[in-house]
Amino acid sequence: MMSNVDIPILYHSKTSVCSQKVRLVLAELDVEWQGIVVDLKKGEQFADEYLSVNPKASVPTYIDNGSTLTESNDIMLHLSKNALGGKHPFADPDRLNEVMFWLDLSVRFHTAVHVLTTLALNRAKLQNLSDQELREKLNRIPDKARAQRIFDVVQNGLAGIAASSSIIYLKNIFQKIETDLEQNAFLCGGELSLADLAILPFVKRIEFLQLTPDWSGATFPNVQNWMQKLEARPSFERAVLSFHSAEALEKYKVHGTPLREELMKL
Ligand SMILES: N[C@@H](CCC(=O)N[C@@H](CS)C(=O)NCC(=O)O)C(=O)O
């Protein structure tokens, strides 16, 4: 792909939650960017050319002015520091501690959401592989903890430690968001911040999968209101919805619903 050297490049994948975090900030700040889609299902993250840009074989990767960033949180902070020469409310140093809490939490949220997505969408396919094929597939993943979690999901499903700890985490995080939103309209006070944009893709993926933990008897009206507010912003259409085909959304629903039924029995 031809690229214009002055415009930052984002390597991303359409439905990846970590890519959505960054695209939401790009959309909110109206930053011009050029995208290169890395198809994770086709294994394009393992191509030598991509590994030379991001040895972690993950998306997103952001290249701006010669510097390469390979963590979604780093990219979000970089964009907010640059916005309006550091004068944008997203860059407000007084709010940074609180924002950092949610950015850190989004990394752990990602782990749980990845486990539940793998359980719903990919376990059956991975179970059809021979031991040798599964080992080869997992050996390619540089993040060994991630590979181990996938292995646990394939072998043990809902009974495994990866799934059971993710389910507990999911309930706790929804409860935490629900309680925090009793005080404020957004996660860090009365205004939108990076915190909301870091958390939204995970809450939304869980909703796409029909796995919002209301199956455990809890209700999350504040989370619902918060999500509706964020979904009404143009950034949601630009950064999230427009990258999800109807087939992708249907797949989440079809594969997530039986898992929800299993969870209700626990
Ligand atoms: N901590 C990293 C995690 C990046 C990550 O794991 N991205 C996922 C997509 S959300 C990925 O690229 N997975 C590679 C794969 O599926 O092989 C970040 O937040 O940027």
The ligand as a Gaussian input file, in Angstrom:
#p B3LYP/6-31G(d) Opt

LIG

0 1
 N       -1.940000      -4.875000      25.324000
 C       -2.109000      -4.803000      23.903000
 C       -2.894000      -6.014000      23.442000
 C       -3.000000      -6.100000      21.949000
 C       -3.752000      -7.354000      21.525000
 O       -3.651000      -8.415000      22.155000
 N       -4.484000      -7.223000      20.429000
 C       -5.232000      -8.353000      19.913000
 C       -6.476000      -7.884000      19.223000
 S       -7.578000      -7.028000      20.350000
 C       -4.363000      -9.073000      18.893000
 O       -3.684000      -8.450000      18.125000
 N       -4.374000     -10.399000      18.903000
 C       -3.513000     -11.172000      18.065000
 C       -4.094000     -12.466000      17.674000
 O       -5.322000     -12.638000      17.759000
 O       -3.315000     -13.326000      17.227000
 C       -2.853000      -3.505000      23.544000
 O       -3.688000      -3.074000      24.343000
 O       -2.549000      -2.921000      22.499000

